[in-house]
């Protein structure tokens, strides 16, 4: 005898509620994540981890939101250079600013990290913390991605939003650990990811305290530069968090040291790499990409026990706003 339709609908609804990762396909990747979370949160389990030590760190660019054709903060910096250009006539003949003003992205980025940092400092320095938050907030509200036409803060990955929520529901504290600017990330991290400013670790320039019109402010200054990438990520985690994570997620070789340090600790550990394999719904790139290069992670990750999530294979959907 077949069960009543109402019973089947109820069972389906209950299963959907019980599934913490509904946008993940039923693959070994999803099973590995759920199995890990269950064993470290089940009291009596030999792998049980007390809540205070359930630290999970996530890269941002390419891990929590898209990063092609270049990092989204670079788009912000380029737009900011164009907005400030009338105040800096010297930029017309000075690289990398001249290339930005000619819309020559390749030329602007040909100087690598040094050029990007020079542009970041030129566009960030001198602003108070409040001014910077407003400028970035206004940009996020109006800027659109050149390929998708979507707001940048809507190009977040639905499966990763679910993973963040799942971990927090199971007693984890979730952190962003990104090569992007810490203050840039703090503008939107809480609204977008549910991660408060104090749980954001990123690259930073210096700041100083001063009085403006009799009011105390913090002003960005172009020194004391800290790059939270590659070897810098474990250092940033140590300085800002003070505990070694038991779960770390990234997508590029810039995250390698964070996953290496995380999974080298004692007890149960989980390393996750997001592999961009879906050119139709997002982008497909890895070893030869100028942004988010993933080569060493693909070669060494499996032998280190890391889980590699393929967007095409493991994710039912990509962006929450469009699908």
N, C-alpha and C positions, 0 to 999 in steps of 0.2 A: 504494500500500500504506500503510495506516495505521500510525503508530508504535505500539510496544507501550505498554500502559497504564502500566507501570512507568516508562518513559521520560518519559511525559507528567507523571506525578506528580513525578518528579525535577526536570523542567524547571520545574514550577510552584513547587516548594519552593525551587529556586535563585533564581527570580525574586523570591520573597517575601523571601529573605535579602538579595538585591541591592537591594531597594527600601528606601531609607532613611526614607521617609515613608509607611508602609502605611495609615495612617488618613486620608490625604489623597486625595481623588478625583483622577482624571487630568484636570485642568483646566489652563488657562494659568497659574493661580496657582502650582500645584505645579511646573510646568515652569520658571517664572521663578525660583523659589527654587533649584532644582537647577542650572539653567544658571549662575546667579550663583556658587554655591558651586564648581562645577566650574571656571569660568574664573579664579577668584581663588586656587585651590589647585593648579592644573596648572602644573608647572614648564615654562617655555618659552612659556607663554601671555603675550601682551602685557599682560594684566590681572592677572598673578600678583602676589599679596600675600604677603610673608614672614609666617610664623606670628606673630611678635611683634606685628604690626599687625592681626591678625585679631580685632578686638574686636567683640562683639555685645552690645547692650543690650536688655533687655526690661522693659517695664512689667509690673506684677503684676496689679492689680485689673482684671478684664475682658480681660486679655491672656493671662495664664497660668492664672487661675482666675476663677470667676464673681464678680459684684459687685452683683447685684440681690437683694432690693429696696433694699439699701444696702451700703456697703463692709463687708466682714467684720470689719475691725478695729472698726468702729462697733458691731457686735453685741457684740464683746468689751467695749468700753468701757461699753455700756449694762448688760451683765451685771455688770460690775465695780462700777458705781455702785450697783446694787441690793444687791450683797454688802456694800458699805461703808456703806450708808445708816444702819445703826444707830449708827455712829460719827460721823455728820454729820446731826444732827436739823435743822440749818439748811437742808439741801437740800430739805426738804418745801415750802418757800416761796421757793426761789431757782431761777430759770431759768438754764440749761436743765435742771438736775437734777430740778426738780419735774415737768416733762413726762415725763422718763424714768421716774420712779417711778410715773406714772399710765399708763405704756405708750402715751403720746402721741408716737409717732415723729415725726410731721409737726411738732408743736410743738417738740420737742427739737432738730430740725434747722433750724427756721425762722431761727435766727441765723446760718446758713451756716457757713463755714469757721471763723469766730471762735468760735462756740459749740462746735464739735467739738474745736477745739484747747483750749478751756477745760476741757472734760470730759476730754480726754486727759491734760492736765497734772495735773488733780486726782486722776486714778486711777493715774498712773504715778510721779509725784514721790514721793520719800522711800524708794522701794524700791531695794535694791541690785540690781546686775546679775543676780546669782544668784537672788534672790527673784523678780525680774520674769520670768526665763526659766521658773521653776517654775510661777508663776501662769498664764502664757500656755500652757505645755505642758499643765497640768491642764485648762485651758479647752478647748483643741483636742481633748483626749481624750474630753471629755464633751458638749460643745455640739453641737447639730444645727441645720441650716438649716430655717427655718420652712416652706418649700415642699417641698423634696425629702426632708427627714428625714435627709440625709447629713451626715457630719462635714464641717466646712468644708474641711479640708485634703485631702479626697477629691474635692472639686468642682473639680479641676484638669482642664485640657484635654489629652486624650490626643494630639491632633495637635501641640500645642505642646511636650509632653514629648519627642515624637519629633524635633521640630525642634531643640530644645536638644541632644539626644544626637547628632544628625546633625552639627551644627556643631562640637561638641567632638571628634567622631571625625575631623573634617577640619581639626583644628588651631586652631579658634577658642577664645577664652576668653569664656565667657558671664557676663554680669552682670545683676542685677536693678537697675533704676533706677525707683523707685516713689515716689508721693506718700505712701504708707503709712509707718508708723514703722519706722525702720531696725532697732531692737532687736526689735520685734514680728516682722518678717520673718526676722531671723536665727535665731529659735527653730526654724523649720521649713524654711527654704529648702534646706538641704543634704539633708535626708531626702526632701523632696518633689520638688525640682527638680535635685538634684545640684550646687547652687551653694553654695559654702562661704561662711561669714560675711564673709570679707574681700572677697567679690565682690558684696556687697549695698550699694546706695546708697539712702538713703531720708530722709524727714523726721526731725528729731531735736530733742530738748531737751537742755539742758546736763547735765553730770555733774561730780561732785567726788570727790576721793580723800579718804578718812578712815579712821580706825581704829575698829572696833567690837569691843569685848571683846578688844582687842589684835590683832585681825586686820585687814589692809588690805582695804578694799572700795571699789567705785565706786558712788556714790549718785546717782540721778536728781534733778535740780533743775529747777524751772519757769522757766528762762531760756535765753538763747542759742538761741532757736528758729530752726531752718532748715527751710523748706518746699521739699521736692524735687518741685515740680510746675511745669508750664508753663515760664516762663523760668528757673526754678530747676534744671530737669533738666540742661541743658548745664553749668551752674555746678557741680552735684553731680558730674557726670562728670569735669569738669576737676579738681576738688578730690580726688576719691577714686581716679580711674583714671589720669588724666594723659595719656591718648591719646584722640583723636577716634575714635569707632566707625566701622566700615565697614558695619555692619548694625544697624538699630534697628527694634524692633517695639513697637507700642502699640495702643490701641483707641479713644482719645478725643482731644478737642481739648486735653486736658491734656498729651498727648504730642507735640503739634504741633512745639514748638520743639526737642525732642530729635530728631525725624525731620528737621526743617529743617536743624539744625546738622550732623547726620550726613551727609546727602546733599549738603550744600554743599561738602564736602571734595573734594580732588583724587583722581582715580583712580576705580575702580569702587566704587559705593555702592548700598545696598539699603534702602529704607524699606517697612515692612509695617504695614498697619492691619488689625486683626481687626474685622470688622463683624458685629454681633450681629443675625442675620436669621432665627433659628430659634426661634420661639415654642413649638414643640412639644417640642423636645429641650432647649432652654435658655430664652432670653429673646429678644425682638425689640425693639430700641430704637435710637435714634440722635439725631436732631436735637432732640427735645423732652424727652429724659430728664433727670431731676434728678441722676442718677448716670451717669457715663460718656458724657456728651453728645458726639456726633460730628456736627459740622456743617461746620466749616471744612475738616476733613480730607477729607470727601466732596467738597466743592466744589473744593478746590485740589490734593488728592493726585494725581489722575490726570495733571494738567498738570505736576506736579513729578516724574513718573516713579515715584511710589510704587505699590506693589501693594496692592490692597484685597481681603482674603480674606473671602468670604462664608461664614459657618458652614453655612448651608443648602446652598449649592452646592459648597463646596470640601472639607467635612469628612465623612468616612464615619461618624464617631462623635464623641461629645463627651467624656463622662467615662469613664475607664478602669474604674471600680468597678461601673458599672451596665450597660455594653453590651459 
